[in-house]
Amino acid sequence: MLNLNISNTLRFQLLALLILFPTVGFAAPLDRIVAIVEAQNVTEKSIKTRIITQSEVNDVANIIASRLKKSGTNIDYAKIAKNALDDLVINALKEQKAEQLSITVTEKDITNLMRNVERNNKLAPGSLIQVLMKQGINPDIYRDQLSKNLLDSRLINRVIKPLVTVSEEEIKSLYQKTSGELAGEEQVRLGQILIAIPKSSSENTINQASKRAQELRTRLINGENIATLARRYSDDSSSSKGGDMGWFKRGQLISVVDNAIFNLDKGGVTAPIRSPQGIHIFIVTDKRFVKPTHNESLKYRVKARHILRAATENKDNQQLFNEISQIRKELQDSKGSFADFAKKYSQDGSAKDGGNLGWFTEGMMVAEFEKAAFALKVNEVSLPVKTRFGWHLIVLDEKQVLDSESYAAKRKKLEEQIRQSKTKLLYKQWLRDLRASAFIEYR
C-alpha cells in the first residue's frame, strides 16, 4: 500500500529486469557446460550440483552488450560474458546455501509480493500482469527476479543480521555529523564540463574524448577557473553560464554522480564520469547546510497494523462488511491480541506478521486508509474502513512527530541507517567468502 511512483520507481525496476533477463541477443553458439558449482557443505544435507550453460551466460550478456552498443560504447564482449558468468555463479551459490539452511521461497510468497506491489503502486488487484506486459516485461521473468530478491532478504535475515551490532557511540557520532552545528540538509553547488561523444563514435574518437576529459580535470585540480574552461570546452548547455548547474541536494542526481559529489569538499573535482551523452567532470564550487522548514501544523508518522477482508468476485460489499464487523466485535469481546486476529483472519500478505504495516507517513497509503489511520489514538482500533482492496480494521501501534531535531527523535532512524550500511557490507563479504570456499570448475 506504499505510494511508490509507478511512472518512475516501478519503471526503473522493470528496466532493471530487462537488463538482467534478456529475451533478445546475438546468435547463440552450440550450448555447452561452462561451469560446475557446488557450495561448501557445512550441514548433513546433500547439495545438488549446479551446472551453468553457455546459453545462460549469453542470455545475460547479450542484452547488456546490445544496450552498450546502442549508446555508442566500445564493446568488450568477452569481459561482459565473464561478468555474466560471475553473476550466475554467485546466484547458484546463494541458492545452494539457502537449501542447506532450509530457507525457501514459495510460489505463494511471490504471489503475495506481487499483491504488495499492486497495493504499493495503487494498482487494482490482479492488474500487475497487464502493467508488466505493457512495459514489455515477461511476468515469469518478473516473478523470478522477485524470488531472487526475497532469497537475498531471507539469507540476510538468517545469516547476516544476527552478526550486526550498532553501538551508542556510533549513533551519536552520526548524529553529530548530520545534526550538529551544521544541522540541516546538505546541498552542493556544481560546475560541469561535458565532453560530448556522439553515438556510433569510433574507438579513436572515444579515446580522444577521454584524454581531453583527464586533461581538463587536471587543470581544474590545479586551480584553473571552471567558468573559463566550461565556456571554452564544455558541450553542455550550462557552458553559457560558465558550467554553473546550481544547487543540488542528495537524491536529485543519478546515483553515480550523487555518490561522487557528496564525498567531496568544496573545490573537489570528480573523476570523469561516463554517460550516454559523453564524459562529465564535476566540481563542487560551494557547499551549504539548509535547515529544514517547519510548517505550522506538525507532521507525523505512524506505525499500524490491519486486518483485511479482501474484495473478490464471490463476495459482495455487504458480505465483506458483515465479516469485518464480526471480527471487530469478537476482538473487542475477547480483548484478544490484534496481531493474533490478523494472523487468523486477514487476507493480506502482512497477515503472517500480525498485520504489521510498519511506519508510514502521509501520502503513502490510499486516501481512505490514511485518513482513518492518522485519526486514531495509540492502541485504538478503527471502525471498518472500505478501500478498493476490501474492508479493513486498523490499530495504531505508535505515532511520532517528524520535525523534531532532537537526538531522541532521530536515534532510531540513525541506528537503522548504520545497521543497513553494515549489513550491506557484511553481506558482500559473506558472498566473497562463500565463493572462495566453494568448488567451482570452469570449462
N, C-alpha and C positions, 0 to 999 in steps of 0.2 A: 504493500500500500504506500510505499515511499514514492514521492512525486519526482521521479527522475525525468529529465528532458528527453522524450522519445526521439526528437529530431537531432540531438547531439550525442548524449551518453549511449543510448541503445544502438544508434547507427555506428558509433565508434566501435562498440563491442562486436557488432555484426561484421564490420570490415576486417576486424582483427581475426575473426573466424575464417574469413576468406583467405587471408594470408597463411593461416596455419593449415587449412584443409582445402587445397586446391581441387578444382574439377577440370581445369584445362592445363595444358602444358606441352612440352616438347614430345616428340615421338619417343616412346619408352623402348629401351633395349630389351632383349630377352630377359625375363625375370630370373633372378638368381639370389641365393642367400649371400648377404653381405656382412651379417654379424650374428653371433650367438651370445645371448646374455643370460647370466644367472647370478642373482644376488647372493651374498654370503648368507648361509643358513645358520641362524642362531637359535632356532627352535627345532622341535621334533617333526614339524610339518614338512612334507616333501614340497619342493618348489618345481613348478612347471617351467622348463627352459623356454625362453622367448627367442624366436627366430625372426630376424628383420630382413626383408627382401629389398631388392633394388627398386621395385615398383613403389614401395612405401617411401623410400628416400626421394624418388622422383616426384611423387605426389606433393611432398612438402617443398622441395627445392624449385620445381618448375614455376610455380606461381610467383615466388619471390624473384626469380630471375626475370620473369616477364614484367613484373612491376618495375624493377630497376631499369630494364631495357627501355620501357616507355618514358622513364624520367631522364633518359639520356646518360645514365651512369654506365661506365665501362664494367662489363660483367666478368667476374672470375667464377665460372660455373663450378669448378672443382671445389673452391672454397665454400660456395653456397651449399653444395651437396654434402660436404663434410659437416657443416654446421647442422644441416637437417638430420644427418645420421646421429650426431651427438644428442640432439633433442629426443630422437626416438629411443636411444639407449637409456637416457635418463627416465623417460616415461615408463619404459619397461621395468626398470629397477624399482621405481615407486610402486608400480602395480604388484611386483613380487614381494616387496617389503610389506605392503598392505595385507597381502594374503597371509604372510607369516603372522601378522599381528591380529588377524581375524577382523580387519577393517573392510567393510563392504560398502558399495554404493548400489542401491537397487533401482529398478525402473520406477518404483513408486516415489523414491527420493527425487528423481529427476523430474517426474511429473509435478510434484509439489513445488520444486524450484521454478518450473515454468509458470505455474499458477501465481507464484510470488512475483515473477517478472511482470505478469499481466497486472497485478494489483499495484506494483510499484510504479508502473507507467500509465495507470488509469485506463487500461485496456479492458474491453468486455471479456468475461470468462470464455476461454476457448478460442480467442481470436489471435493469439500469438503466432500460430502456424501460418495464418494468412499474411501477417506482417512480415514474417521471415521470408516467405515466398516472394512477396513484393520487393523485398530487398535483395533478392537473388540468392538467398541462403537456403541450403538444403536442411530441413528440420532435423533429419537424422544426424547430420554433422553438428548442428547446434546442440542437440542432446548429448552427443559425445563430448563436446567441449565442456558442457556443464558438468558432466560426470568427472572429467579430469580436474576441474576446479574444486569440486566437492571432495574428491580424493585428497587433493593438496590440503584442504582445510582440515580434514579428519586426521591426516598424518601429523599436521602441525599441532592440533589439539592433543593428540595422544603422546607424541614424542618430544616436541619442542617446547610447548608452553610450560610444562612442569619444570623445565630447566631454567626458565627466565625469571629473574628477580630484579626488582627495582627498589633502590634504597631511597630513603627520605632525602638524603644529601643530593642525589641525582635530580630529584623532583625540584628541590629548592634552587639548585643551580640553573636548571632550565627556566624556572620562574623568574629568576633574577636577570637572565639574558633577555627574556621576552617582555617582562613587566616591571623592570627596574626604573631607573631614571629615564630611560628611553621608551617607557611603556607606550604601546600603541602598535599600529600596523606598519611594518617595514615596507618602504617604497624606494624604487631606484629610478633615476633618470638616465636614459640611454642615448648614446650616439651610435650610429651604424654606418658601415661601409659594405655595400653589396657588390660583389663581382659576379655579374650575370653569366650563366652558362646556358646557351640555347639548347633545346632538345636536339638529339642526334649529333651533338658536337663530337669531333674526333678526339682520340686519346691525347693527341698533342695539344689541342685547344684546352682540354681539361687540366692537363699538367701545367700549362702556361698560366691558367687562372689560379691554380693552387699556389704556384710560385709567387704570383703577384700578391695574393692574399697574405702569404707569410711575410713578404717584404713590407706590406702596409702595416701589419700587426707589429713588426719590429720597430717601425717608425713611430707608431703610437706609444709603444712601451718606452721609447727613447725620448718621449716628451713632445713630439710634433703635434700641432693643433688638429683636433678631429674635424672642426668645421672646414679648415683649409683642404685637408685630404679628402673629405667626403665630397665637397663641391667639385673637386678635380677628378676623382677616381670612381666615386660610387655610382652604380646604376640604379639605385633605389630612388623613389620619388622624394624621399626625405633629403636628398642631396642639396636641393634648393634651399633648405633650412640648415645647411651645414651638418646634415646627418642626424639632427635632433629628432628623437622619436617621442619625447615627452616622458611622463611618469607612469610607472607600472607597479602593481602590487603582485604578490605571489599568486600564481594560477592564471594570470592573464595572458601568458605567452606559452608556447609549446614547451613541453617538459624539459627537453634537452637545453633550451635557452634559459628557461626558468632556473634549472639546477645550476647552470654555469654562472649566471649573473649574480645570484643571491649569495654565492660563495666568495664574491669579490669585494674588496674595499673600494672606496671612492678612488677613481683613477685606474682601477683594474681593467685589464683587457682580456677578452676570452680568446681561446684558441679558435682558429677558423672552423665554422660550423656549416656543414653542407645541407642544402635543402633542394627541393625541385627547382627553385629559382636560380640557385647558384651557390656561392660561398659568402658567408656573412662574417664580419668581425664586429663585435660589440664592445663598447667601452662604457663603464659606469661613470658618468660625468658628475653625478651628485647622489646623495643618499639622505633619507629622512624617515622619521617615525611619526605617523599621524595618529593622534588619539582618536579612538572610536567615538562617534557622535552618539548621544543618548537622547532618545525620544522621551516625551513627557510621560507616555504610558510604558510601564515595564514590559519587557519581553520575557517569555517563559519557555522552558522546555519541560516536557512531561514524560514520564515512564508509565506505560499502561499495559494491561492485558485485556484480551477479549475472548468471547465465545461467539462463534459464527454458525448460524444455520443457513447453509448456502442455497442460493436461488437455483432451482432446477426446473426442467420442463414438467417433471412429475408432480410438483407441489405448487399450489397457488399461494398467493401472498398471505391469505388468511391462515392457511395451514402453518406456514413458517412463523407467523406472528404468534399463533397459539403455542407452538413448540417453544419458542424463546421465552414467552411469558411463563410457561410452566416451569422451565428451567430456572428462571429468576425466582419464582415462588419457592421451589424446592431448595434453592441456595439460601434464601432468607430464613425459611423454616428450620433448616438443618443447622444453620450457622456454620456450614462447612467451608472448606478452602476453595476459593475461586479457581486456583490453579488446578485442583483435583477435578472440579466440574468441567473446566476447559479440556482437560485430557480425556474426560469421559464423553462429553457432548459436542465439542467444537468440531466443525468440518473444515477448518483452516489448517494450513501447513504448520502453524505455530502451536497446534494442539499438544504435540509431544513435549513442548517446553512450557506447558501450563498456560498457553495463550499469550506468552510474553512477546510484546512488540518492540521492546527496548525503548530507547529515548527518541523522541521526535519533536520537531518544532512546527510552528505554523506554516502552512503551505505544503506540508509533506504527506498529508492524508487527504482523502476525498472530503469535500466540504461538510457533509452531514456528520461523518465520523469525527472530524476535527472539532467541530462546534460542540459536540456532546462531551468529548474527552476533556477539552480545556475548561469546560464549565464545572467539572466535578471537583470535589474536595478529595484529599488523600483518603484512600480506603473506601470511598463511596462507589456504589455500583449504580450504573446508569439505568434508566428505563430502556426498553427495547429501542434500538436505533436502526432505521432502514437505510441501506445504501444499495447500489446496483448489484452488489455482491450477495446480498441477502439481509438477514436480520442479525444484529449484534447486541451483546451485553458488554459493557466496558467497565473496568475497575481501574482507578488511578492509584498507582503504587507510590510515585514520587513526583514532586513539582519543584523546579528550581528557577530562580531569576537568572537570566542570561547576561545582563550587562554589568554585573559586579566584577571589579578588577582585583578583588582580594585573593590572597593565596588559597584560602579555604574554598572559594568558589571555583578556582581554576585547577586545584590539585588533582582531581580525578582525571580531567582531560589531559593534563601534562603527564601523569603517570601512564595513561594509556598510550600516549604518543611515544614515550620512551620504550614501553613494553613492545609496541608494534615494530619499532625500529630494531630492537634487539632480536625479536622473533624472526624478522625477515633475514637478518644477517646470519643468525644461527641456523636457519633452515637451509640457506645456501651452502654453509659449511657442512651441514649434515649430508646434503646431496653429494658434495665433493667426496666426503668420506665414504659414502655408500658406493660410489663409483670406484674409488680406489681399492675397496675390499672385495669387489665383485669379480667374477670370472667373465671376461669379455673376449671373445675370439672374433677378430675381423678377418674377412676373406676377400 
